[in-house]
Amino acid sequence: MKKLKILLLLIILALLGFFIYQNMDYLIKTEETVGIHFRSFDWTSPALPVLVYWGICFAAGLLIAGIRGFAKAFVLGRELKKKNLIIQEQEIQISDLNTRINDLTRTPANTPAPSVSGDSQLPEKDKDDANWPASDKMETSGEQAQEKTASSDEENKNA
């Protein structure tokens, strides 16, 4: 889309250049005056080439379009700020509702009962080992198992 806009701008500039080139004698050599007559106010411009008047009209058009665009940007900016405030308020409401949902779903029937067994008296390492499957316990305590078998072998020899 951006390339299309650039291409369109180049085509318009080429046509404008071609128009100026073909009408060079009229646009540069012909001088005109512009007069403003309003009740008691009379003003006449100095004699200027027609191309200058075209440039003035072009600049005035750009200025008017820029002012309108600037005003529209301010209006859209205010609108954007309002929308962002609404979004922030709704995000706060959503987080409040999520906390309420979480509080409602955590009823006493849904919470797990605390364990009464002796697991709570075990050190942290043993608590972690209690949650692992038996095969994992054997792998993690392989050195301890080798020491136990070596000590039991010595006891059997001594006996």
Secondary structure, 3 states (H helix, E strand, C coil): CHHHHHHHHHHHHHHHHHHHHHCHHHHHHCEECCEEEECCEEEECCCEEHHHHHHHHHHHHHHHHHHHHHHHHHHHHHHHHHHHHHHHHHHHHHHHHHHHHHHHHCCCCCCCCCCCCHHHHCCHHHHHHHHCCHHHHHHHCHHHHHHHHHHHHHHHHHC
